[in-house]
């Protein structure tokens, strides 16, 4: 199954590092412009959008 991502935030110190939520329920860091998503555990270093979807909403 293909993992679908939603951008839900960015790193506080690096605006070119996005925080993604995968349809698998895991969080990923994605360096722009063309880096690969890497699993991360989000903490205070991330600014997260308050309207973050649930993992089951990501693939819709």
Backbone as JSON, one array per atom type, in Angstrom:
{
  "sequence": "XXXXXXXXXXXXXXXXXXXXXXXXXXXXXXXXXXXXXXXXXXXXXXXXXXXXXXXXXXXX",
  "N": [[0.84, -1.18, 0.0], [0.51, 2.23, -0.76], [1.97, 4.94, 0.92], [0.46, 7.89, 1.92], [0.9, 11.37, 2.37], [0.39, 14.19, 4.56], [1.18, 17.56, 4.91], [1.92, 18.88, 7.99], [3.27, 20.64, 9.55], [6.29, 22.56, 10.38], [9.84, 22.71, 10.93], [11.14, 24.54, 13.69], [13.67, 25.83, 13.53], [14.52, 25.43, 10.95], [13.07, 26.29, 8.15], [12.87, 24.86, 5.81], [12.39, 22.26, 6.36], [9.94, 20.08, 6.56], [7.19, 18.83, 8.51], [5.53, 15.87, 8.28], [2.5, 13.95, 8.21], [1.84, 10.64, 7.9], [-0.33, 8.37, 6.1], [-0.11, 6.04, 7.4], [-0.07, 6.66, 10.02], [2.28, 7.49, 11.21], [4.84, 9.98, 11.88], [6.85, 12.09, 9.8], [9.9, 13.62, 8.73], [10.61, 15.89, 6.18], [12.94, 17.07, 4.09], [13.11, 20.0, 2.12], [14.17, 20.89, -1.21], [13.83, 18.36, -2.35], [14.17, 16.09, -0.69], [13.95, 12.83, 0.9], [11.19, 11.5, 2.8], [11.66, 10.92, 6.26], [11.23, 8.89, 9.11], [10.2, 10.43, 12.18], [10.0, 11.53, 15.61], [7.87, 13.82, 16.66], [8.57, 16.81, 18.49], [9.11, 19.6, 20.7], [10.58, 21.09, 18.93], [9.21, 21.4, 16.63], [6.77, 23.23, 14.78], [3.45, 22.82, 14.79], [0.55, 22.57, 12.82], [-2.61, 23.55, 13.97], [-4.86, 22.39, 12.87], [-4.47, 19.7, 12.26], [-4.94, 16.73, 10.43], [-6.57, 13.55, 11.13], [-4.91, 10.35, 10.89], [-6.48, 8.59, 9.25], [-7.84, 10.4, 7.69], [-5.98, 11.45, 6.01], [-5.52, 10.03, 3.61], [-7.83, 10.45, 2.22]],
  "CA": [[0.0, 0.0, 0.0], [1.25, 3.48, -0.85], [1.8, 5.87, 2.04], [0.09, 9.24, 1.5], [1.33, 12.3, 3.41], [-0.16, 15.54, 4.7], [2.1, 18.47, 5.6], [1.22, 19.35, 9.19], [4.09, 21.6, 10.3], [7.66, 22.75, 9.94], [10.83, 22.8, 12.0], [11.3, 25.92, 14.17], [14.96, 26.4, 13.14], [14.78, 25.19, 9.53], [11.79, 26.34, 7.44], [12.88, 23.94, 4.67], [12.18, 20.92, 6.89], [8.52, 19.93, 6.84], [6.69, 17.7, 9.3], [4.44, 15.2, 7.57], [1.76, 12.85, 8.83], [1.57, 9.61, 6.89], [-1.58, 7.63, 6.26], [0.2, 4.93, 8.29], [-0.15, 7.17, 11.39], [3.6, 7.91, 11.68], [5.3, 11.3, 11.5], [8.04, 12.08, 8.98], [10.55, 14.88, 8.38], [10.87, 15.93, 4.73], [13.7, 18.25, 3.69], [12.8, 20.56, 0.8], [13.05, 20.68, -2.12], [13.65, 17.01, -2.9], [14.59, 15.03, 0.22], [13.04, 11.72, 1.16], [10.63, 11.5, 4.15], [12.35, 10.08, 7.24], [10.44, 8.84, 10.34], [10.64, 11.24, 13.33], [9.08, 11.69, 16.74], [7.79, 15.28, 16.8], [8.69, 17.39, 19.82], [8.98, 21.06, 20.76], [11.3, 21.73, 17.83], [8.3, 21.49, 15.48], [5.55, 24.04, 14.83], [2.43, 21.94, 14.21], [-0.73, 23.21, 12.5], [-3.69, 23.13, 14.88], [-5.89, 21.68, 12.11], [-3.86, 18.45, 11.8], [-5.93, 15.67, 10.2], [-6.32, 12.21, 11.66], [-4.29, 9.52, 9.84], [-7.46, 8.05, 8.3], [-8.28, 11.49, 6.83], [-4.89, 11.82, 5.11], [-5.66, 9.36, 2.31], [-9.12, 10.75, 1.59]],
  "C": [[0.89, 1.24, 0.0], [0.94, 4.36, 0.34], [1.53, 7.25, 1.46], [0.42, 10.16, 2.67], [0.53, 13.59, 3.38], [0.88, 16.37, 5.43], [1.36, 19.07, 6.78], [2.05, 20.35, 9.99], [5.46, 21.77, 9.69], [8.56, 22.91, 11.15], [11.03, 24.27, 12.4], [12.58, 26.58, 13.66], [15.28, 26.24, 11.65], [13.46, 25.16, 8.75], [11.72, 25.43, 6.22], [12.75, 22.48, 5.11], [10.73, 20.8, 7.34], [8.25, 18.72, 7.73], [5.48, 17.15, 8.57], [3.77, 14.18, 8.46], [1.43, 11.88, 7.72], [0.24, 8.93, 7.16], [-1.38, 6.39, 7.12], [0.2, 5.36, 9.76], [1.18, 7.64, 11.96], [3.92, 9.32, 11.19], [6.63, 11.18, 10.75], [8.58, 13.49, 8.83], [10.89, 14.81, 6.9], [11.64, 17.2, 4.4], [13.29, 18.69, 2.28], [14.09, 20.93, 0.09], [12.83, 19.21, -2.5], [14.17, 15.89, -2.01], [13.53, 13.96, 0.39], [12.47, 11.84, 2.58], [11.34, 10.48, 5.04], [11.51, 10.06, 8.52], [11.06, 9.68, 11.46], [9.59, 11.17, 14.42], [9.0, 13.19, 17.0], [7.86, 15.72, 18.26], [8.55, 18.9, 19.73], [9.7, 21.78, 19.63], [10.45, 21.91, 16.58], [7.14, 22.44, 15.79], [4.5, 23.23, 14.08], [1.14, 22.72, 14.0], [-1.8, 22.66, 13.43], [-4.77, 22.31, 14.18], [-5.36, 20.37, 11.54], [-4.94, 17.38, 11.61], [-5.58, 14.41, 10.96], [-5.69, 11.38, 10.54], [-5.29, 8.96, 8.82], [-8.01, 9.12, 7.36], [-7.22, 11.86, 5.78], [-5.09, 11.24, 3.72], [-6.96, 9.69, 1.61], [-9.0, 11.8, 0.53]]
}
